[in-house]
Amino acid sequence: MTSLPVADLILHNGRIWCGYTDGWADAVAVWQGKVLAAGRDAEMMALKGPGTKTIDLKGRFACPGLNDNHLHLISTGLTMGWVDVTPAAAPTLQVLLDRLSERAAAVPPGAWIRARGYDQTKLDVGRHPTREELDRAVPGHPVLVTRACGHVSVANSMAFSLAGVSDGTEAPDGGVIGKANGRLDGFLAENAQNLITKIIPHPTVEELVEAIERGGRHLLSFGITSCMEAALGHVTGFDEMKAYQLAKLAGRLPVRVWLTLMGDPGVSIVEDCWRAGLVTGTGDDMMRIGGVKLFLDGSAGGRTAWMSRPYKDEPDNIGVQMLPTQEVGRLVMQWHRCGYSLACHAIGDAAIDQLVTAYEKALAQMPDPDRRHRVEHCGFLADGLNERMKAAGIYPAPQLAFVHDFGDSYISVMDEERARSCYPSATWKRMGLGASTGSDSPVCSPNPFPNIHAMITRQTWKGTVMDEAERLAPDEVLQAYTEGGAFMEKAEHVKGRLVPGQLADIAVFNQNLLEAAPHTILNDTHCVLTILGGKVVFDSRS
């Protein structure tokens, strides 16, 4: 140890999990933002010099910083300022409506009221709010209330009027407009939501920077030091790239980000990025260009994920196919040839099959055994799809927070066997398809503890067990949240483990995540300290 440099920071007197195959340490030494060494307290303290900062962990558990494999950081930051209608905040329809009314009373007449987070299967009425109910609650404002999944919204009459949407308006391709007895009932799914969102004033670049900063600091409070921005350009187009660059230059980017570029026709920013030389891998360890994102279907709980079999009690509904198969194949091939990895949204088995087929064709024409194309979410799989992904080097990128938050809603909209077999993490682990996880925030909270609990127990928020054969051991779960997330970004040699030379991104918790009972992880765990590149960026120690 004496041949090593003097450490800048030493964390000691802890229970430090260095990685899945890297064992435990009492202390870790940091130099120039990276791990210098890890080992016994005495060994690490021998690297202390006059300017070395030390932190006594007081026996607490520490591990590599968590990596959320799929979330929307800008949207997370923006929606933190919207009306919170998540089940915890608005468990009944009346409470939801009351919260909208309260916000309306606090803003100027005519101002837009945005809300997000409801799940109709958890409301007391067991259905979506209606246009008429929103009209009565908020008569003087345009209102758009978005379901937790982000694939379904409900609008009021003023919102429809401002958008020029009437009872006779036809649904756009890849969209659904709800009607009852020929009249708008407020329901909008998938691309139909754009009829309203396109007329809502966009946030300014400065507001986007504020959202990045606010959302990133929120992640740090959970021990999350890295994330994927899952559809850059989805809200305001290329301005979002500008906002990220400005946030980074100004020191207002709190977490490491892997920027996935919105590639859907009509809203794609990939062409602009390509012309600017912003291809997969461009950037640095703080901010790097990731894959191209296409949306192939919707959400299972919203009955818009594209399935090969219809939803329960709706024999004509197999979900929403967002793009024609020929178009998916063309776009995948185009961006594969340009050197991009792809990270496309596909939840239902029909959408996954469409995407895997496009990937297979692109890889056959231009082989690249380590491109690591991803299937984002990858929820419901037909026979043979896992084997095809394995053969082609395609990786699932699931969010097991969905099992906790939405598992019961899956059972309510489809047959139980299909619902319970969703997101088969243990199967993927056994097959060598990797394991990573995330939240899809603001779809689910970025809080990692329900996610970890669901991966260990396969239990929903109600306690329903969703196929116990797909449970992972606690160390496998933590590997997924650290090394697995890094692997999905081709950054496994850079971060995800506390070994010499890797980034000193460290999370400290009040509970040992590998030894605590699952219910304790879910209910009584919090982040105590977060370190990014050897610097303390969140501290809740008393």
Buried (B, 14 or more C-beta within 10 A) or exposed (E): EEEBEEBBBBBBBBBBBBBBEBEEBBBBBBBEBBBBBBBEBEBBBBBBEEEBBBBEBEEBBBBBBBBBBBBBBBBBBBBBEBBBBBBEBBBEBBBBBEBBBEBBEEEEEEBBBBBBBBBBBBBEEEEBBBBBBBBEBBEEBBBBBBBBBBBBBBBBBBBBEBBEBEEEBEBBEBBBBBBEEEEBBBBBBBBBBBBBBEBBEEBEBEBBBBBBBBBBBBBBBBBBBBBBBBBBBBBBBBBBBBBBBBBBEEEBBBBBBBBBBBBBEEBBBBBBBBEEEBBBEBBEBBBBBBBBBBBBBBBBBBBBBBBBBBBBEEEEBBBBBBBEBEBBBBBBBBBBEBBBBBBBBBBBBBBBBBBBBBBBBBBEEEEEEEBBBBBBBBBBBBEEBBEBBBEBBBBBBBBBBBBBBBBBBBBBBBEEEBBBBBBBBBBBBEBEBBBBBBBBBBBBBBBBBBBBBBBBBBBBBEEBEBBEEBBBEBBBBBBBBBBBBBBBBBBBEBBBBBBBEBBBBBBBBBBBBBEBEBEBBBEEBEBBBBBBBBEBBBEEEE
